[in-house]
Amino acid sequence: MLRFLHDSHKPVYTIHVAAELIGCHPRTLRLYEQAGLVQPRRTAKNYRLYSQFDLTRVKKVCALMDEWDLTLSGVRAMFKLAERCHIEIEKMFAEMLS
């Protein structure tokens, strides 16, 4: 099992590092932020910082899009549905991806 040296919610990765770790383009992360699927923290100079939790969520979003043939709009609709039904989105991801 992978162990983290820091709190998984602590924002530490810049957008370029985060994109490299996930294997996507930084523009993809910006699109996911615009869609409300991930909310990176901002520094005083307005740079995005991603946490390990954020990276895990993006990987799950990508997996949902691949495995369930969902579009970005479809994933966004799932987030809204989970919020309206008071369902924890992480549990929904786990059920769908298992």
Secondary structure by P-SEA (a helix, b strand, c coil): ccccccccccccccaaaaaaaacccaaaaaaaaaaccbbbbbcccbbbbbcaaaaaaaaaaaaaaaaacccaaaaaaaaaaaaaacccaaaaaaaaac
